[in-house]
Structure formats: structure tokens, C-alpha cells
Amino acid sequence: MTELSGFFITFEGTDGCGKTTQIKLLENILKEKGYDVVCVREPGGTTIGEKVRQIIIDRDNSLMTPQTEALLYAACRAQLVSEVIIPALRDGKIVISDRFLDSNIVYQGLARGLGEDEILSINQRATVGLAPDITFFLKLSVEGSIKRKSNFKELDRLESEDFNFHQRVYDGYVYLSRKNSDRIITIDAEKAPELIHEEILDILKGIMKDRGL
């Protein structure tokens, strides 16, 4: 892969943890400061990816196997990385993604039981070795997630999984954040959104300064 001069930020966490809110706040402030910012989401982020996303989240697809689910996520990621993320990073832009490979590892690898190595193997070609420069894990308990999801208009196939599944997802994120503490920054998602935003900005200032951004 040719050298990428941009900066890649990802947000991870359980349903309702506030990723969408924090991404929008961060996008706005970075644009105000003159940065060229591209925001994407997983699964989706491209015309092809959004169509696959509908298959993944459709509650009618209850017979979908964990392996199929993992491969569909990887297919979306392959298209997103090739079509959007790498070109943007080559142009020196800041890319902010709502979920990336960590979600695949947690949801399908750990919560579904496929294993971390299997997910990494599936995604070898999908990511072409691309990894985030920094990841913010917005840590919200399963109870907190369920409470916030009660405000959702409708739950998709994964959001409507049972408590035990979402507990495995939460535990998976905690495990992964500890294992990759050099990249994954854990933030208490129970705090007020403005306080979380300030914490994220403080962390990014130092890292981006070191990168000359």
C-alpha cells in the first residue's frame, strides 16, 4: 500500500453508546478548524455497502449464519476501504468511521463464537492491512444500552438480540480495548455528551500534533 498521509479515526461501542453524536460533534469542530473530513459507517458507506447493510440488519433474515454474517460485513468493508477510505487518506483527509474491523471481531468473532483469528483471516484482503490510527471505545453497560434502545423507533436484527448476546459484545469490547490499549481509548459513555466530546478533543490534540496535522 502506498503511503497514506491522512488520519483514520474509528468509534466503537454497544448500541446506544453515543457514537453518532460524538462523530457529528467531532466532524463539525474539525471542519471549523479547516480539516477535510470524510465520515463513513459500517456496514455501509458506499452504494454497494448500503445494499448489503439492509440484508445484514433485516430482521426477516433470522436464519443467517454467523459465517455468512461475518463475510457480508467483510464484503462491505472491502468496498468501503477501496472506494472511500484509502483514497481519502491518500489525499491527506481525516476519515472518521462509525465502526470498523473491531466490531467484526467483537460481534462475530467473540459474541457469535467464530473466534478472533477467523475474523482477522476473513478480513485480510478486505482491509489490505489498513488499521485505524486511533479508536474511541464508548463504554456503555448492557443495561445502559437497553435503556437507551428503548428510545429507538425500531430495532434491527442485531439490536434485537437477547441480553446474553449483548453482554458478550460488551465483554468483547472490554477485552479488545485492553489488548489494544495503545490504539483503543476507552471513554465512559455514561457521561454527558459535551464532556465526552471535550475528552476526545483533548486526546486528539496531542496525537494529531505528533503527526504534524
ZIQUI-V81811 format. One record per residue. N is the residue number from 1. RES is the residue in one small letter. PHI is phi in whole degrees, 0 to 359 (NA if undefined). Layout:
n=<N & N>
res=<RES & RES>
phi=<PHI & PHI>
This chain:
n=<1 & 2 & 3 & 4 & 5 & 6 & 7 & 8 & 9 & 10 & 11 & 12 & 13 & 14 & 15 & 16 & 17 & 18 & 19 & 20 & 21 & 22 & 23 & 24 & 25 & 26 & 27 & 28 & 29 & 30 & 31 & 32 & 33 & 34 & 35 & 36 & 37 & 38 & 39 & 40 & 41 & 42 & 43 & 44 & 45 & 46 & 47 & 48 & 49 & 50 & 51 & 52 & 53 & 54 & 55 & 56 & 57 & 58 & 59 & 60 & 61 & 62 & 63 & 64 & 65 & 66 & 67 & 68 & 69 & 70 & 71 & 72 & 73 & 74 & 75 & 76 & 77 & 78 & 79 & 80 & 81 & 82 & 83 & 84 & 85 & 86 & 87 & 88 & 89 & 90 & 91 & 92 & 93 & 94 & 95 & 96 & 97 & 98 & 99 & 100 & 101 & 102 & 103 & 104 & 105 & 106 & 107 & 108 & 109 & 110 & 111 & 112 & 113 & 114 & 115 & 116 & 117 & 118 & 119 & 120 & 121 & 122 & 123 & 124 & 125 & 126 & 127 & 128 & 129 & 130 & 131 & 132 & 133 & 134 & 135 & 136 & 137 & 138 & 139 & 140 & 141 & 142 & 143 & 144 & 145 & 146 & 147 & 148 & 149 & 150 & 151 & 152 & 153 & 154 & 155 & 156 & 157 & 158 & 159 & 160 & 161 & 162 & 163 & 164 & 165 & 166 & 167 & 168 & 169 & 170 & 171 & 172 & 173 & 174 & 175 & 176 & 177 & 178 & 179 & 180 & 181 & 182 & 183 & 184 & 185 & 186 & 187 & 188 & 189 & 190 & 191 & 192 & 193 & 194 & 195 & 196 & 197 & 198 & 199 & 200 & 201 & 202 & 203 & 204 & 205 & 206 & 207 & 208 & 209 & 210 & 211 & 212 & 213>
res=<m & t & e & l & s & g & f & f & i & t & f & e & g & t & d & g & c & g & k & t & t & q & i & k & l & l & e & n & i & l & k & e & k & g & y & d & v & v & c & v & r & e & p & g & g & t & t & i & g & e & k & v & r & q & i & i & i & d & r & d & n & s & l & m & t & p & q & t & e & a & l & l & y & a & a & c & r & a & q & l & v & s & e & v & i & i & p & a & l & r & d & g & k & i & v & i & s & d & r & f & l & d & s & n & i & v & y & q & g & l & a & r & g & l & g & e & d & e & i & l & s & i & n & q & r & a & t & v & g & l & a & p & d & i & t & f & f & l & k & l & s & v & e & g & s & i & k & r & k & s & n & f & k & e & l & d & r & l & e & s & e & d & f & n & f & h & q & r & v & y & d & g & y & v & y & l & s & r & k & n & s & d & r & i & i & t & i & d & a & e & k & a & p & e & l & i & h & e & e & i & l & d & i & l & k & g & i & m & k & d & r & g & l>
phi=<NA & 291 & 297 & 253 & 266 & 276 & 223 & 248 & 244 & 236 & 240 & 228 & 153 & 286 & 303 & 82 & 284 & 102 & 302 & 301 & 297 & 291 & 296 & 295 & 298 & 292 & 303 & 298 & 291 & 292 & 293 & 299 & 275 & 95 & 279 & 269 & 242 & 239 & 251 & 225 & 222 & 234 & 289 & 129 & 86 & 220 & 301 & 294 & 300 & 293 & 291 & 293 & 305 & 297 & 292 & 296 & 269 & 296 & 293 & 287 & 269 & 290 & 271 & 298 & 279 & 304 & 295 & 299 & 302 & 297 & 291 & 294 & 299 & 296 & 296 & 301 & 294 & 302 & 293 & 295 & 298 & 289 & 276 & 240 & 294 & 297 & 303 & 294 & 293 & 296 & 275 & 81 & 275 & 266 & 253 & 244 & 243 & 277 & 81 & 205 & 302 & 304 & 299 & 299 & 298 & 288 & 288 & 269 & 289 & 264 & 288 & 272 & 90 & 286 & 97 & 298 & 297 & 297 & 293 & 297 & 295 & 301 & 267 & 305 & 279 & 296 & 264 & 44 & 85 & 288 & 224 & 296 & 286 & 206 & 232 & 256 & 263 & 274 & 278 & 227 & 297 & 299 & 299 & 294 & 296 & 298 & 298 & 289 & 292 & 295 & 267 & 290 & 294 & 206 & 265 & 277 & 300 & 280 & 299 & 271 & 297 & 284 & 302 & 298 & 299 & 290 & 292 & 295 & 297 & 300 & 299 & 296 & 295 & 298 & 301 & 293 & 293 & 287 & 293 & 242 & 295 & 288 & 246 & 266 & 260 & 272 & 232 & 291 & 280 & 281 & 288 & 297 & 307 & 292 & 288 & 297 & 301 & 297 & 296 & 297 & 297 & 299 & 292 & 293 & 305 & 293 & 294 & 288 & 295 & 297 & 274 & 76 & 259>
